[in-house]
Amino acid sequence: MTYDPELYITCAVSGLAGLAMVTAAGLSGWRGWLTLKQQELGRAQPALDATPAQPSAASRIEMADLKERIRKLEAIAAGVDL
């Protein structure tokens, strides 16, 4: 069995080159994903600055119902008999 140092060097260099290519591709994909997320946030930003719409009647009724339920639960927790 002869050990050829050139073979080991060639394999090592090839492995490092392959690892460098995979790393470069991953980094490129990561930067692309970050750019996409920045664009999505940029599109969503004007919607946050807009004036909020008036709540509908159904949502106001639902909110009042939830407040009433909370009031009853707080009374039960405090030991008050309704």
MARTOR-841559 format. One record per residue (C-alpha): residue in one letter; y, z, x. Coordinates in steps of 0.1 Angstrom, whole numbers. Each point is the difference from the previous one (the first is absolute). Last residue first. Layout:
% residues N
+------+-------+-------+-------+
| type |     v |     w |     u |
+------+-------+-------+-------+
|    A |     Y |     Z |     X |
...
+------+-------+-------+-------+
% end
This chain:
% residues 82
+------+-------+-------+-------+
| type |     v |     w |     u |
+------+-------+-------+-------+
|    L |   375 |   415 |  -746 |
|    D |   -14 |    30 |    18 |
|    V |    18 |     6 |    34 |
|    G |   -24 |     8 |    29 |
|    A |    22 |   -16 |    26 |
|    A |   -26 |   -27 |     7 |
|    I |    -2 |    -7 |   -37 |
|    A |    38 |    -3 |    -2 |
|    E |     1 |   -23 |    31 |
|    L |   -27 |   -22 |   -17 |
|    K |    21 |    -2 |   -32 |
|    R |    31 |   -10 |    19 |
|    I |   -19 |   -25 |    20 |
|    R |   -14 |   -15 |   -32 |
|    E |    35 |    -2 |   -14 |
|    K |    13 |   -17 |    31 |
|    L |   -28 |   -25 |    -2 |
|    D |     9 |    -8 |   -36 |
|    A |    37 |    -4 |     8 |
|    M |   -10 |   -24 |    28 |
|    E |   -22 |   -20 |   -23 |
|    I |    28 |    -2 |   -26 |
|    R |    24 |   -12 |    27 |
|    S |   -25 |   -26 |    12 |
|    A |    -5 |   -13 |   -35 |
|    A |    38 |    -2 |    -5 |
|    S |     4 |   -21 |    31 |
|    P |    16 |    14 |    31 |
|    Q |    33 |   -16 |    10 |
|    A |    -3 |   -23 |    30 |
|    P |     6 |    13 |    35 |
|    T |    29 |   -16 |    19 |
|    A |   -13 |   -22 |    28 |
|    D |    -2 |    13 |    35 |
|    L |   -38 |     5 |    -1 |
|    A |    -5 |   -36 |   -11 |
|    P |    21 |   -12 |    29 |
|    Q |   -25 |    18 |    24 |
|    A |   -32 |   -15 |   -12 |
|    R |     6 |   -34 |    17 |
|    G |     8 |    16 |    33 |
|    L |   -31 |    23 |    -3 |
|    E |   -22 |   -31 |    -5 |
|    Q |    16 |   -17 |    29 |
|    Q |    -5 |    30 |    22 |
|    K |   -37 |     1 |   -11 |
|    L |    -5 |   -36 |     9 |
|    T |    16 |     5 |    34 |
|    L |   -23 |    30 |     7 |
|    W |   -30 |   -22 |   -10 |
|    G |    11 |   -27 |    24 |
|    R |     5 |    25 |    28 |
|    W |   -35 |    13 |    -6 |
|    G |   -15 |   -35 |    -1 |
|    S |    16 |    -8 |    33 |
|    L |   -12 |    32 |    16 |
|    G |   -35 |    -7 |   -12 |
|    A |     0 |   -35 |    14 |
|    A |    14 |    13 |    33 |
|    T |   -27 |    27 |     2 |
|    V |   -28 |   -25 |    -8 |
|    M |    13 |   -23 |    27 |
|    A |     4 |    28 |    26 |
|    L |   -36 |    12 |    -8 |
|    G |   -13 |   -35 |     6 |
|    A |    19 |    -3 |    33 |
|    L |   -14 |    34 |    11 |
|    G |   -35 |   -10 |    -9 |
|    S |     4 |   -33 |    19 |
|    V |    14 |    18 |    31 |
|    A |   -29 |    25 |    -1 |
|    C |   -26 |   -28 |    -4 |
|    T |    14 |   -20 |    28 |
|    I |     2 |    30 |    23 |
|    Y |   -36 |     9 |    -8 |
|    L |   -11 |   -36 |     7 |
|    E |    20 |    -2 |    32 |
|    P |   -16 |    32 |    13 |
|    D |   -35 |   -16 |    -1 |
|    Y |   -26 |    27 |     2 |
|    T |   -33 |   -14 |    12 |
|    M |   -32 |    11 |   -15 |
+------+-------+-------+-------+
% end
